[in-house]
Amino acid sequence: MVFFEVLGGLVVLSGIGLAMSARVIKQFERGLVFRFGKLQEAVRGPGLTMLLPGADQLRKVNMQIVTLPVPAQDGITRDNVTVRVDAVVYFKVQDPAKAVVNVEDYRFAMLQVAQTSLRSIIGKSELDDLLSNRERLNQGLELMIDTPALEWGIDIDRVEIKDVALPESMKRSMSRQAEAERERRARVITADGELQASRKLSEAAGTMESTPGALQLRLLQTIVEVAAEKNSTLVLPFPVELLRFLEKNTNVELPGNGPAHSGPAQGGPPE
């Protein structure tokens, strides 16, 4: 009877010990085992893993991509403009052992490095680069963060600058500059249109001068267009070419006619 009681107690203790030593690691996690404070080389994968009760400690590390927002940082650009820039960093743990052993809190460390790197990139850049050339700045910021991250077993997926906030005075200045630029372009386009129109009018005038009939056709076309407006009074200009034609024909002598005499006939009257 005592034997069965002892055996039952051993079974219960074994079950409790087994429950205490069993751990479950999820698919997106990796497990690090510290045995008496020393890191074991083998990294535990997802699934059920067993530990030595009282000797082993399990540290789980998330291997998913982490989205780390970087708070807005105030800085002065290389062309002495005060701006406020924020960013976001996407990273994941590449080496769980380094992420746990080499740094106390890799998330906090990544945040601090991202903030200092963002302030540094602001001071090295001009305002136009921050507004229009963000792709190159993102690459430079990623390189600055990636250098210390490699020592912590962190892989930087990408870094992006989210927003660039400008002072109100700078916004007004840029608005006036953009308005002046648009006005300049409008004036250039208008002047170019007038130049092209004057050239076309000059060519049309030369064509009409060399071909008098073209002017008459244009006059008739204008009359048709004016008549379509249903005006009560229509004033027609007398064609200059017709005047020239009449003037030319009145100065030509008719064939067979002699010159006209204005004085009396010579000789006496007939007897």
Secondary structure per residue as TSV (DSSP state, phi and psi in degrees):
chain	resnum	aa	ss	phi	psi
A	1	M	-	360.0	-44.4
A	2	V	H	-64.8	-34.6
A	3	F	H	-62.1	-43.2
A	4	F	H	-68.0	-33.8
A	5	E	H	-66.6	-42.5
A	6	V	H	-64.5	-41.9
A	7	L	H	-63.6	-41.0
A	8	G	H	-64.3	-39.3
A	9	G	H	-64.3	-39.2
A	10	L	H	-64.6	-38.7
A	11	V	H	-64.7	-41.6
A	12	V	H	-64.8	-43.9
A	13	L	H	-64.0	-37.7
A	14	S	H	-64.8	-40.4
A	15	G	H	-64.4	-40.9
A	16	I	H	-65.9	-42.1
A	17	G	H	-64.5	-38.7
A	18	L	H	-65.3	-40.1
A	19	A	H	-66.3	-35.7
A	20	M	H	-73.8	-27.0
A	21	S	H	-91.3	-13.5
A	22	A	E	-87.1	134.4
A	23	R	E	-134.9	151.0
A	24	V	E	-114.1	126.8
A	25	I	E	-110.0	128.8
A	26	K	-	-76.1	169.3
A	27	Q	T	-62.5	-36.4
A	28	F	T	-92.8	14.1
A	29	E	E	-119.7	160.1
A	30	R	E	-131.0	148.2
A	31	G	E	-112.6	135.3
A	32	L	E	-111.5	129.9
A	33	V	E	-106.5	125.5
A	34	F	E	-107.3	113.9
A	35	R	E	-103.8	112.8
A	36	F	T	54.4	36.9
A	37	G	T	87.5	-4.8
A	38	K	E	-103.3	132.5
A	39	L	E	-71.8	129.1
A	40	Q	-	-81.8	143.7
A	41	E	S	-67.3	-36.7
A	42	A	S	-72.7	128.0
A	43	V	-	-93.5	125.8
A	44	R	B	-77.9	130.9
A	45	G	-	-88.1	-176.9
A	46	P	S	-66.7	148.5
A	47	G	E	122.8	-160.4
A	48	L	E	-89.9	130.1
A	49	T	E	-129.9	149.3
A	50	M	E	-110.2	142.0
A	51	L	-	-122.3	159.2
A	52	L	-	-85.7	115.9
A	53	P	T	-59.7	131.5
A	54	G	T	83.0	-10.8
A	55	A	T	-116.8	-36.0
A	56	D	E	-104.5	146.1
A	57	Q	E	-128.0	135.1
A	58	L	E	-105.3	132.0
A	59	R	E	-119.9	116.7
A	60	K	E	-90.8	139.6
A	61	V	E	-124.0	128.1
A	62	N	E	-78.7	128.3
A	63	M	-	-101.5	5.4
A	64	Q	S	-75.5	161.9
A	65	I	-	-70.7	130.4
A	66	V	E	-103.0	132.4
A	67	T	E	-96.4	114.3
A	68	L	E	-114.4	103.3
A	69	P	E	-74.0	133.9
A	70	V	E	-98.3	121.3
A	71	P	E	-58.4	154.0
A	72	A	E	-61.0	134.9
A	73	Q	E	-115.7	133.5
A	74	D	E	-87.1	139.0
A	75	G	E	-160.8	169.4
A	76	I	E	-116.2	125.0
A	77	T	-	-72.1	174.9
A	78	R	T	-66.4	-26.0
A	79	D	T	-97.3	25.8
A	80	N	S	62.6	48.5
A	81	V	-	-119.6	128.1
A	82	T	E	-81.3	124.5
A	83	V	E	-133.0	165.4
A	84	R	E	-130.9	116.1
A	85	V	E	-124.7	136.3
A	86	D	E	-123.7	162.7
A	87	A	E	-149.3	177.6
A	88	V	E	-141.3	140.3
A	89	V	E	-119.5	132.3
A	90	Y	E	-111.9	121.4
A	91	F	E	-146.6	167.2
A	92	K	E	-147.7	159.2
A	93	V	E	-79.4	123.3
A	94	Q	S	-96.2	-38.3
A	95	D	-	-125.2	103.1
A	96	P	H	-60.7	-35.7
A	97	A	H	-63.9	-45.4
A	98	K	H	-66.3	-38.3
A	99	A	H	-65.1	-26.7
A	100	V	H	-95.3	-38.6
A	101	V	H	-88.5	-42.1
A	102	N	T	-78.9	-19.2
A	103	V	-	-142.4	144.1
A	104	E	S	-68.9	-49.0
A	105	D	-	-138.4	101.0
A	106	Y	H	-68.9	-28.3
A	107	R	H	-65.9	-47.2
A	108	F	H	-65.3	-38.8
A	109	A	H	-64.6	-41.3
A	110	M	H	-64.3	-37.2
A	111	L	H	-64.7	-42.7
A	112	Q	H	-66.6	-42.0
A	113	V	H	-64.3	-39.8
A	114	A	H	-64.8	-39.1
A	115	Q	H	-66.3	-47.4
A	116	T	H	-65.7	-37.9
A	117	S	H	-67.3	-37.1
A	118	L	H	-65.7	-42.5
A	119	R	H	-64.1	-36.4
A	120	S	H	-67.0	-41.4
A	121	I	H	-69.7	-28.7
A	122	I	H	-65.7	-45.2
A	123	G	H	-67.6	-23.9
A	124	K	H	-91.1	-6.8
A	125	S	S	-112.6	159.5
A	126	E	-	-96.4	165.5
A	127	L	H	-62.4	-40.3
A	128	D	H	-61.9	-35.5
A	129	D	H	-67.1	-40.1
A	130	L	H	-65.0	-30.6
A	131	L	H	-88.8	-33.6
A	132	S	H	-122.1	-14.2
A	133	N	-	-123.7	52.4
A	134	R	H	-72.6	-27.4
A	135	E	H	-61.4	-43.8
A	136	R	H	-67.9	-37.4
A	137	L	H	-67.4	-36.8
A	138	N	H	-62.1	-40.8
A	139	Q	H	-65.9	-42.2
A	140	G	H	-64.4	-39.8
A	141	L	H	-66.1	-37.6
A	142	E	H	-64.5	-40.3
A	143	L	H	-64.7	-38.1
A	144	M	H	-67.0	-36.4
A	145	I	H	-80.0	-30.8
A	146	D	H	-69.5	-27.8
A	147	T	H	-62.2	-53.8
A	148	P	H	-74.1	-24.2
A	149	A	H	-66.8	-30.5
A	150	L	H	-63.0	-34.9
A	151	E	H	-69.9	-20.0
A	152	W	T	-100.0	7.3
A	153	G	T	73.0	27.0
A	154	I	E	-107.6	136.5
A	155	D	E	-110.4	122.1
A	156	I	E	-82.9	119.6
A	157	D	E	-78.1	-53.3
A	158	R	E	-167.4	161.0
A	159	V	E	-131.5	134.9
A	160	E	E	-134.9	135.4
A	161	I	E	-81.6	125.2
A	162	K	E	-86.7	-55.4
A	163	D	E	-145.1	147.3
A	164	V	E	-122.3	110.2
A	165	A	E	-95.3	129.7
A	166	L	-	-109.5	154.5
A	167	P	-	-63.9	156.2
A	168	E	H	-62.7	-37.6
A	169	S	H	-63.1	-39.3
A	170	M	H	-68.5	-36.8
A	171	K	H	-62.5	-42.4
A	172	R	H	-65.2	-40.5
A	173	S	H	-63.6	-43.0
A	174	M	H	-66.8	-34.2
A	175	S	H	-65.7	-43.4
A	176	R	H	-64.6	-39.2
A	177	Q	H	-63.7	-43.3
A	178	A	H	-65.2	-38.6
A	179	E	H	-65.1	-42.2
A	180	A	H	-64.1	-37.8
A	181	E	H	-65.9	-41.7
A	182	R	H	-64.8	-39.3
A	183	E	H	-65.6	-39.4
A	184	R	H	-62.4	-43.7
A	185	R	H	-64.2	-38.7
A	186	A	H	-63.9	-41.1
A	187	R	H	-66.2	-40.1
A	188	V	H	-63.6	-42.4
A	189	I	H	-65.2	-41.3
A	190	T	H	-64.0	-44.9
A	191	A	H	-63.8	-39.4
A	192	D	H	-65.2	-38.8
A	193	G	H	-65.0	-41.2
A	194	E	H	-65.1	-37.7
A	195	L	H	-64.2	-45.0
A	196	Q	H	-64.8	-39.4
A	197	A	H	-64.8	-40.9
A	198	S	H	-64.4	-37.4
A	199	R	H	-65.1	-42.3
A	200	K	H	-65.5	-40.3
A	201	L	H	-64.4	-38.3
A	202	S	H	-63.8	-42.3
A	203	E	H	-64.4	-39.9
A	204	A	H	-65.5	-40.1
A	205	A	H	-63.9	-40.2
A	206	G	H	-64.4	-38.7
A	207	T	H	-65.9	-43.1
A	208	M	H	-68.0	-33.3
A	209	E	H	-67.8	-37.3
A	210	S	H	-79.3	-20.8
A	211	T	-	-127.0	96.1
A	212	P	H	-60.6	-31.9
A	213	G	H	-63.3	-28.4
A	214	A	H	-65.1	-36.9
A	215	L	H	-65.7	-38.3
A	216	Q	H	-64.8	-41.5
A	217	L	H	-63.6	-39.1
A	218	R	H	-65.9	-37.9
A	219	L	H	-63.7	-44.2
A	220	L	H	-64.0	-39.2
A	221	Q	H	-63.4	-40.2
A	222	T	H	-64.2	-39.6
A	223	I	H	-62.1	-41.8
A	224	V	H	-63.1	-41.9
A	225	E	H	-66.3	-40.3
A	226	V	H	-68.6	-39.3
A	227	A	H	-65.2	-27.0
A	228	A	T	-70.6	-15.1
A	229	E	T	-82.0	-0.6
A	230	K	T	60.2	45.3
A	231	N	-	-80.2	148.4
A	232	S	S	-79.7	-27.2
A	233	T	-	-124.0	132.0
A	234	L	-	-126.8	116.9
A	235	V	-	-100.9	122.2
A	236	L	-	-106.2	124.9
A	237	P	-	-74.0	143.3
A	238	F	-	-77.2	126.3
A	239	P	-	-61.9	131.9
A	240	V	H	-67.7	-34.2
A	241	E	H	-63.9	-33.9
A	242	L	H	-66.7	-39.8
A	243	L	H	-61.5	-42.5
A	244	R	H	-64.3	-37.0
A	245	F	H	-65.4	-43.8
A	246	L	H	-65.8	-40.7
A	247	E	H	-64.3	-37.8
A	248	K	H	-67.7	-39.4
A	249	N	H	-79.0	-26.6
A	250	T	H	-74.1	-21.9
A	251	N	T	-88.4	-4.1
A	252	V	S	-94.7	131.4
A	253	E	-	-75.9	143.8
A	254	L	-	-75.2	146.1
A	255	P	T	-70.5	138.7
A	256	G	T	87.7	-6.4
A	257	N	-	-102.7	133.6
A	258	G	-	-85.9	174.3
A	259	P	-	-69.2	145.6
A	260	A	-	-76.1	144.4
A	261	H	-	-109.4	132.6
A	262	S	-	-96.5	-20.3
A	263	G	S	-92.0	174.9
A	264	P	-	-72.3	160.8
A	265	A	-	-71.9	147.6
A	266	Q	S	-78.2	149.6
A	267	G	S	96.2	165.4
A	268	G	-	-85.1	169.9
A	269	P	-	-69.4	153.6
A	270	P	-	-67.5	146.0
A	271	E	-	-87.9	360.0
